[in-house]
């Protein structure tokens, strides 16, 4: 339920409600090269809030759909898809993704996501080339 509510909060743009579902010292991992502002390892709610700020600066998320939830012990794996537009150019990216959560005491203590970073970087390069 915590994970589903988090996706619902994200969907309505309520990042503060989403952050409340995270442990104070959450470990957050997003793949990608250093030049992608959303990539990297983050610790704590403040750094995760900065991640969402970077997402908002770079992308207009048009569709974000978790499609399957798989729970096993303290881990929840969520499969999903999204469509996002690179704000700088209008380049549209369609991605499938996998999110892996680790829970403890009703809070998310770790998050790692997997997606096609090459597709994102190609869209970002197109954005830089057009700029």
NORFEN-V449205 format. One line per field, one symbol per residue. ss: DSSP state (h for helix, s for strand, l for the rest). phi: phi as a letter, one per 30 degrees, with the letter a starting at -180 (. if undefined). A space follows every 50 residues. Layout:
ss->???
phi->???
This chain:
ss->lhhhhhhhhhhlllhhhhhhlssssssssslllllllllsssslhhhhhh hhhhhhhhssssssssssssssllsssssssssssslllllsssssssss ssssllssssssssslhhhhhhhhhhhhhhl
phi->.ededddddddcicdddddddcdececbbbdkdedcdddkcbbjdddddd edddedddbcdcbbbdcbcbcbiccbcbcabbbbcdddbidcccbcbbcc cccahibdcabbbbadddddddddddddddd
